[in-house]
Amino acid sequence: MHRIAWLLLLPCLLFSHAGLAQTGSAGVKVGDTLAELAKADWTRGLKVGPNGPIPAIVVDQFGYPTKARKVAVIRNPQIGYDSVASFVPGSTYALLDLSTGKVVKKATPSAWNLGRPDPISGDKAWWFDFSDIVTPGKYAVVDVEKGVRSAGFSIDDGVYRDVMKHAMRVYFYQRAGFEKKPEFAGRNWADRASHLGPGQDSQTRPWHNGRPNAPVAPSEIKDLRGGWYDAGDYNKYTTWTAHYVLVLLRAFEENPQAFSDDYGIPESGNGIPDILDEVRWALDWLGRMQNADGSLLSVQALASASPPSAARDPSYYGPATTSATLRGAATFAYASKIFSARPEEDQDLKAYGEALAKRARAAWGWAEANPNVLYYNNDDGRQPGSQGLAAGQQELSEAERHQAKFEAAVYLYELGGEAGYKAFLEWNYQSIMPDHGPTLWDTEAQEILLY
């Protein structure tokens, strides 16, 4: 457990001042007041490696909630690129209140792993635990004997609020076909709406077996604007987008008070939590990916360029599949519940939720009638003619399709209590989880079963 905690903590850390000599390259000498050390620039004197300054005392860059366990990790690199920055801690560590320069705790750091190097990180490590300090404020950890300090950090129950806000804003930056104005995106990331030119998202053509310029009927050209870029490329995948929406909605339903209406997106301040505004952007795209018969198209391939608005090549879509349609059914059904319950009458969210419920039932009906319609995009080996359509492989396995259908049935049964959904759940619930029980790889299935 300790090893896991240390390894998970390390990527999210800010680094301490590790290289002060006895005379103090930051202007602090051993023996100077701790108040002076509190004011020192913790970045001075550090040896620099491939990832920047090499730390000796690492702390959580986000800060610590008042009642959380709070541990600073002191490290002496033994193996790896940063082994040039050796550090042996002194016997006394202090937690400084940076606003006053006063010591609020002193202790001897404890050796981790009996002083043996960790084979994965290549470090020897020590812990300085200050979990008993619960007073909100700005602090730093100091090696009193070596005259070395950590970066500053906060203790406060609101330390994760900005983290949440910026994590959610990632979705705004991923919006396709949406202008990123400087007042929302920042001057360096502002961009015009992308993929809205001739033959692009609003006029998306079907991918005809690797013949992108094949003649198509006007009815085959679809308005598929919106949605989120999936990753470093700009493609959009139905099964994945639907899953992202489900995860966000579950997080909101379980802890709605954690999500506010001030994330700095264009919809902020409209009275609806911004997580739901962002989810609706994705839901509207999923709605455009749904055909009149209830099926959902599997994938949309977009051209690449930097910035995104510079992309000029056409957009293409892949055919409807059982996987995409089942994920769509689950997402529309669950979203229907969330949006129908919202109190904002001026936004007409009840009607929006009712429309989502109709989409969910139509998708279920098509998937029931077409249980094995598969499509392997960008994979000529399994799907001749698909090479070049998007990048990642979005098709689900048989087990994943079964789980998607089970999840859809859960939410659809919750919406209306229809006996058919209930019968499907009762007949299939034992097949969702492996016989040996849940592992860390089965959390999604376990969540569905618990729900």
N, C-alpha and C positions, 0 to 999 in steps of 0.2 A: 504494500500500500504506500509506504513512504517513497519508494522508487517511482511509482506511478505518479504520485502527487508532485514530486520534484520535476519529473520530465514534462508533465503537463504544464507546470508553472513556468518553466524556463522560457518558452517562446513568447510569453506575454509579459516579460519583465523589462523594466528599465534598469540600467546598470549603475553600479556605484563607482565612486572614485577608488581605483585599485592601485595606483602607482605612485602614491606620495612617498618620497624619500624621507629620511629623518629630518631633513631641513625643510621639506614641504615645498614641492613645486607649485602648489597653489597658494603659497605664502603663509601656510600654517605650519608651525613647528610643534612637535610633540612637546607637551607641556603648556602650549597656549591654551587659552580658555576654550571650553566647549562651545561657548557662545560664538567665538570667532570661527571655530570649525563649522558651526551651523551655517555661517554666511559664506563659506568657501564654495568655489565652483567645483562641483563634484566631478566634472568631466576632465579637469586638468590632470596631466601626468599619466593618463591611461595609455597603455600600449594599444595599438590599433591593429585589428585583424581584418579578415575579409568582410566581416559584417559590422565593422566599426569598432568603437572602443570595447575592450575586453573587460568584462566585469569581475569584481571580486565579491561585492555584497550586492545581492539582487533582491528586489522587492517587487510587489505587485504594482504594475504601472497604473492600474485603474484605482487602486486604493483598497481599503478594507471596510466592510460594514462593521458597525460597532460590536456586534455580538459574534462575529466570525472568528475563526482561528486565524491568527496573524503570525507568520513566520518569515523572517529574513533568512536567505540561504547564503552562507559564505562558502566560496568555492576556491579550490586550489587545483587548476588544470594540470593533469598528468599526461594525457594522451590527446592528440588532435591539434588542429590548426592554432588553437589559443594556448597551447602548453608553454609558449614562451613567456606567458604572464603568470609566473608562479606567485602564490600568496599564502602565507601562513598566518592565521589570525592570532591576535593577542588574546589575553585571558579575560579581558573585561570589555563588554559591549554595553552601549547605552542607547536608549531611545530619547531623542531630543525633540522638544517642542520648538519648532522653527520660529514661531512667533515671539517666543520669549528667550530662546537659547537655553532653557532649563532642562535638566535631566528629569525624566518622569519614570525611568526604570533603568536599573543596571543588572547585568547577569553575565555568567560565563557561558559561551556558546557550547552546545553539546555536539559531539562527533556523531555523524550519521553513518550508518552501515559499519559500525565499529571501527571507523577510520579507514576502511578499505576503499579504494577507488571504485566508482561505479563503472562497469564495463561498457555501458552504452554511452554515457556522457563523457567518460574519460576523466572525471573529476573526483577528488576527495571533497567532502562537503561537511559543513557544520550548520546547525540551526540555532537561531536566536529567536526564541518564542516570546512574543509580547501580547498574547491573546487577552491578558487580564486588563489591558488598557482599553477603555471604552469611551473615553472623552473625545468628542469630535474635535478635529484640528488638523494641522499640517505638521508632519513629522519627518525625521530622518534617523537612520540607524548609523551609529558611529563605533568604529574600533578605537577605543580610548588610547591604547598603547601605541598603535600604528599611525594615528592621526588620519584615518581614512573614513569617509562617510558614504552613505548611499545617496541615491537620488531622493528628492522629496516626494512624499506621498500623503494621501489624506486618509483619515479615519472618519467615516461618516456613513450614515445609512442611505445617502443618496449617491454614492460613488458610481453606481451602475446606470444612473439615469441617462447621462450623456452617451454612455456606451450603447445602451438600447437605442437611443435616438439615431446615432450614426450607423448602427448595424441595420436598422430599418431603412435608412436613407439609401442604402446600396440598391434597393429595389427601384427607387426613383431614378437613379442613374442608369439602370438597366432598361428603362422604358424605351421601346421602339416606337418611332413615329410621333415623338413628343419633344417639343422644344425645351431645352434645358437653359432657361434664362439665368443670367448672372446672379440675380437676387435669390435664386433658389439653389443653383448648382455651384456658385462661385465663379469668379472671372476666368480662372484657369481651366474650368471644366465645362464652360458654357458651349452649347452647340445647337444648331438648327435641328428641326425635326428630321429624322432620317428615314430613308426607304419609302418615300412618298412620291417619287418621280414616276414617269411613264414606265409601265410594266413592272413596277415594284409592288409593295404590299397591298395597296388598294386595288391592284389589277393583277393579282397573283395567278400564274398559269399552272396547270398540272404538269408534273414531271412524267413525260411519256417515254419510259424505258431508255433513259439516257439520250433522248432526242429532244432537247429543250426547245428547239425551234419548230417542232412539228405543228401542223395546223390544229387549232382547237376551236370548238364551237363557242360562241359568246357566252353561253350558259355555264361553261366550264371556267371562265375567268371570275375569280372571287375577291371580294373585299376582305382581306385578312390583316388589316392594319392593327396596331396595338400590341399588347403583350410585352413580355420581357425578353431581352437577349438572354441566352442561357448562360454564357460564360465569356471567354475571351473571343469567341466567334459570335456572330449575331443571329444564329439559327434559333428557332423556337420549336420546342418539342411538347406535344400535348400531354403525354403521360407524366413528364417531369414537371411541367408547369402546374398541372392539376395536383400533383403531390405537394409541391411547395405551398399551394393555397391551403391544402388540408392541414399541413403542419402549422401554418400561421393562424388559421382559424381555431385549431385546437388550443394553441397557446393563448389566444385571446379569450376563448371560452373558459379556460381553466383559471385565468388570472386577469380579468378585464381591467382592473384598476392599475395594472402595470403599464398600460398603453394610453398615451395622451394625444392631444390634438395640436401639438406644437413642434412637429418634427422638421419644419422648414420646407415643406413641399407645397405646391400651389393650392392644394386642398386644405391646408392647415387653417384652423379657425372656423371651419364650417360646422362645428358642433359634433362631428363624427370622429371617433378615434382614427388617427392617420393610418393605422394598420389596416382598417377596413377600407379606407379610400384606396390604398395600394392594392389590396386584394381585389377590389372591384375592377381596377384597371386590367388585371389578369383575367378575371371572370368574363369581362366583355369580349376579350380576344377569344377565350374558349367558346363563347357563344357564337362568334363568327366562324369558328372552326367546325361548328355543328351543321350538318346537312339537314334538309327538310325532313328526311326519313328518321332522324334521331341520331344517326351515326356521327362520329367525330373524325375529322381528318387527323392523320398521325403526326405530321411534321411540316414545318415551313422553313425553307432554306433561303437565307438572305445573303446578299453580297457583302464583302468585307472592304473596309477602307478606314483610314484614320484622318480626321474624326469620322464617326459613323455617317454624318450627313454627306460626306464626300462619296459614298458608295453610289454607283450608277447602274450596275448590272441588275437584271431582272430578279424577281423573287419567284419561287416555285413551291408547290405543295405536293405532299405524298397522299396516297389514298386513305380512305377510312379503314380503321382496324377495330377488332374487338377490344384490344388493350386500351387504346385511346378512348373508346366509347365507354368502357367500364370505369376508367378513372374519371372521365367526365361526369358519369352518372353519380359517382360518389361525391365528387366536388360540388356539383350543382345542388345535390340534396342537402349536404351539410351546410353549404352557404345559404340555402333557402331558410333553414332554421335560424341561423344567426341574423340575417338581414330582416326577416319577417318580424323578429322580436324587437327591432330597434324602435325607439320612441319618436324619432325625428319625422314628423308628419310632412314638413315642407320638402323633404327629400324623396318622399313616396317610396320608402324602402320596403314597405309591406308589399306593394305591387311588384317591386323588383324581386322580392323573395318568392312570391307566388309564380312569377315567370320562370325563376330558376327551378322550382319544383316541377313545372311542366317539362322543362328541358331534361331534368333528371329521369323522369318516368319515360320520356321518349327514348332516351339513350339506353335505358335498361331494356326496353322492348326490342330495340334493334339488336343489342348484344345477345339477348336470349334467343333470337331467331338466327343469329349469325355468330356462333360461339367460337369459331376457329378461323377468322379472317386475319391473317398475319401479314406484316410487311417489314422487311429488313432493309432499311435505307442505307445507302452508301456501302453496300456489300454485294458485289456481283456474284460472289461465291454462293450465297444463299438466296439472293434475289437478283437474278440477271437483269441488267439494265438500271439498277438503282445506284450504281457508282456515281458519286458526285453530288448526290442529294443530301445536303447538310453534312454533319460530321459524326457526332456520337450516335451509337446504336440505341434506338429508343424502344425497340420491341421487347415485350416482357416474356419471361418464361411461363410455362404452363402453371407452375405453382404461384407465380406472381399474379397471373391473370385470375386464378382462383381466389387469391386473397383480395384482389381488387373488386371482384364480384361480391365477395362476402362483405367487404366494407360498404359497397354501394347498398347492399340489402339492409345493413344495419341502419344507415341514415334514412333510406326510403321507408323502412318500417316505422322509424321514429316519426316521420312526417305524417303518416296517415294510418298506421296500424293495420295495413292490409295483410290478410292471412297468408298470401303467397310468399311475401318476403319473410314472414315469421317461420314458415315451413322450411324455406331454404336455409335459414340460419340454424334451426334446430337439427336439420339433417346434416349440416356441414361443419358445425363449430369444432368438432373434434379433429378435423383434418387441417385446421389452420396452424396449429402449433405442433412441432415435432414431438414424438413420443417421449423423448428424454427431457422435455420441458424447455422453458425459455433460456436462451443465452443472450449475451449482449448483442448478437446479430438478429435477434427476434423481437426487439423492443416494439417495432411498429405493429407486428401481428399481435403482440401481447396487449398493446394499447387498444387495438380494435376490439379484442375479446373482452377486455375490462369495460370498455364503453358499452 
